[in-house]
Amino acid sequence: MLDRHSTWLPQVLGVTFLLLAIEKVRWLVQVPPDYSLEFVLGIELTGRMAWVASALLGILLAWISAACFRRRAHAVWAVAAVAIYTAVSVWVWQTKYSDHSQQTVLITSTFISAMALAFCRFLIDRRAQFDLK
């Protein structure tokens, strides 16, 4: 059984994802649907389709935040999936939209991917902090 003081990671992740969800809601309220912009898997969406994608992403971020605060075991895998999704999105966005050289795109995307995988390793190593009953 873990000491209660060693369970800081779920709260940090919960606050992080809560802030991301609040930012999505703020964006949805301030920007009219016809002027929305969102990247889904690195591909740019505009207009109402982007607004709907932002709303769905906000709901997903709020759900992950709630799962982290409740220390659910599936929150670890959801956060890891978001990290991998972000890395893949950066690869696709850099390949499709960036006007930098191929070397710069490769170095940047590889760095982001390595950071995401290191974060996943860190998270999975500390997954015992979740699912406390």
Secondary structure, 3 states (H helix, E strand, C coil): CCCHHHCHHHHHHHHHHHHHHHHHHHHHHHCCHHHCEEEECCEEEEHHHHHHHHHHHHHHHHHHHHHHHCCCHHHHHHHHHHHHHHHHHHHHHHHHHCCCCHHHHHHHHHHHHHHHHHHHHHHHHCHHHCCCC
